[in-house]
């Protein structure tokens, strides 16, 4: 268990979810809705938010995985799991519709973490290019 960077995982997951909330509030504001509105976003707003969830969690996962002593992809995947847990804690009493998109968005968070870990392992294995002519 010492090879899992729990503190960094919790921090990265919380930051990634906070960024997601800020982006969602910004998208709602751009659509003319109040921050806590349940009104649906436009198609482009929805796609933007989904991409942000994946990319934001991938960046957070990469950040944790690049310094992990072992199991970088697991460390990064756990960042995605933490983002899901943070969301569930924040939305504990909220009346949520748990349809396919709800589970897709949580899956995107975990997949983003895995992708970030995979990128970190690929970059760590990449040979250094000699600079010179």
N, C-alpha and C positions, 0 to 999 in steps of 0.2 A: 504493500500500500504506500510505501514511501516514494514510489515512482510516479504516483499520481499527485499532481500539483493542486491540491484541493483549494487552497486560498486563492490562487490565481484563477482557477476554474470558476469559483463563486464570483470573484470580482469581474471577470470577463463576461460571464453570463448576465450579471446584473447590469453592467454597462451596455451590453448589446440590447437588452430588453428596454433599457431607458432610452436608448437611441431610437428604437422602434416606436416607442410611445411618442417621442418628440416628432418623428416623421409623420406618424398617423395624425397627430394634432395639427401639424402643418398642412397636411393634405386636406383635412376637414376644414381648416380655415380657408384654404384656397378654393374649396367648393362652396364656401359661404355658410358652413354649418358651425354650430357651437362645438367646442372641443369634445364634450361628452355625448354628442349626438349619436343616435343609432342609425341615422339615415345612411343608405348605401353610397359608396363612392362611385364615380364614373368608372368605366372599364379601364381607362388609362390610369386612374388613381388606384384602382385595385391592383393592377399589374405592377405599378410602381411600388406599392407597399409590399407585395409578394417578393419582388426582386430585392428590395431593401432587407427583408427578413433573412433571405438566403445569404446575400452578400455581407450584411452586417455580422451575422453569426459566423460566416466563413472567416472574416477578418479577425474576429475575436478568437475563434478556434485556432487560426494560424498563429496568432500572438502567443497563445498558451503553448501550442505544440512545438514551436521552434526552439524552446528552451527546455522541453520535457526530457528528463534523463532517459526515459524509455516509454514505449507505448504512446507515441505522439498522437496517433489517430484516436485512440481511446480518450486521451486527455481532451482533445478537441471535440469529440462527440459528446463528452460530458458537459462541455460548455453549452451545446445545443439543448441538452436535457435540463440544465439549470435555467435557460431562458424560458423553457416550457413551464418549469416549476414556478418561476417568478411570476409569469403571466397568470398561472392558476391561483397563486396566492393573492395577487392584485384583484382578480376577478372572482373571488370566492363566493360572494353573495349576489353577483350580478346575474340577471336572467339572460343566459346565453343560449343561442340556438346551436346545438352540437350536430351540425350537418357535415357533409363530406368536406366542405371548405375549411371548417374548423380543424379537422384532423390533418388536412393537407398543409395548412399553415404551420402546425406544430411539426409535421414531418419535414417541412422546408427548413425549419430552424435546426433540427437534428442533422439533416443532410448537409446544411451549410457548415456546421461544425466539423462533420466528417470531411467535407471538401477542403476546409482550411487545414485540417491535420494532414491530409494527403498532399496538399501543396507544400506544406512545411517539410514533409519527408522527401519529396521530389527535389526541392531546392537544397536540402542538406546533402543529398547524394550527387547533385550536379557538379561536374568537375570545374575547377576554377580555370578560366581562360587566361592565358598569358597575354599581357598587353605588350605590344611591341610590334615591330615590322619585320 
